[in-house]
Amino acid sequence: MSSLVFQGRFRDKVLVVTGAAQGIGLAVATRAVAEGGRVVFVDRAEFVHDVVAELRTDRASGFVADLETHSGAEAATGHAVDAFGGIDILINNVGGAIRMRPYVAFEPSQIDAEIRRSLMPTLYCCHAVLPHLFARGAGTIVNVSSNATRGINRVPYSAAKGGINALTQSLAMEVADRNIRVVATAPGGTEAPARRIPRNGEGDTAEEQGWMRDVVEQVKQSSFMKRYGTLSEQVAPILFLASDEASYITGSILPVAGGDLG
């Protein structure tokens, strides 16, 4: 977590952060708690409860859900209402390429899996949260997209993230008159601790490991800064967009990739 914490920025706010057991999601949710928010950490991994227990605060709650299903999204948002009385902010962070390979090498089932992983949780969670934001009379949705809408060896993932960009802009237009903002960040490559749950549960072949190295090199070379970002460099813009400081920003996708616009 960044040492730069804005005390009280999310006081009296209830946030739902998905994919919150590790990586960017964990860093976002943890800092939101530090800034006064009441935060539901949502993840498919049971160890999300351990993560929350380590914080030793009644302003954090863990919830296990499969957000690749609409019922999972409904359960997660329902838990937030039960635990904290409503929802003010949803941060959709679930996603991530499962495989890195040239498009011609993808099997049809693998294409489907990429879309389910990186598009459907955001679609479902946006749909599930809207009634709760309507009840609140206001709200903010921050979608975590990617600058990989342009990149090699990840075409299905790129398509999913392009869908998130379109969702962000269209939904922002649709709900602006309900005092709801919908925005997104588009992170580039990010240095993060090793994943406790691997992106590809089947493991990568030697050939796939080579394709992954090609992706890493492309990501670094496409960035003006020629490097990956840090977790703190991704967390800060997400929480800025979630906060009242960004009250006149909606429908925007903010690239956070060292100059690579995706």
Number of C-alpha atoms within 10 A of each C-alpha: 16 13 7 9 13 12 12 14 19 24 14 11 19 27 29 29 27 31 26 29 30 21 18 28 25 25 20 28 31 22 24 28 24 20 16 18 22 27 29 29 28 33 26 19 17 14 16 21 18 11 19 24 14 8 14 9 11 11 17 25 22 25 24 20 20 16 26 23 14 17 14 19 25 18 18 28 26 17 19 24 15 10 16 17 11 20 28 24 26 27 28 24 25 25 25 19 20 22 25 25 20 13 13 8 10 17 10 8 8 14 17 13 17 23 22 18 19 27 23 21 25 31 20 18 27 24 14 20 23 20 13 19 21 16 12 15 12 19 26 26 28 29 28 27 32 29 24 27 21 17 15 19 22 25 22 23 29 25 18 26 27 20 19 24 23 14 21 27 17 13 19 22 15 12 16 15 10 13 15 24 28 29 27 28 23 25 27 27 21 19 16 15 10 9 10 11 11 10 14 12 9 9 12 16 9 9 10 16 15 14 20 19 12 15 20 16 13 14 24 19 13 20 19 11 13 16 19 19 20 15 20 19 18 24 22 18 19 24 20 14 26 28 16 13 11 14 14 8 15 22 20 17 24 19 19 22 29 19 14 21 19 20
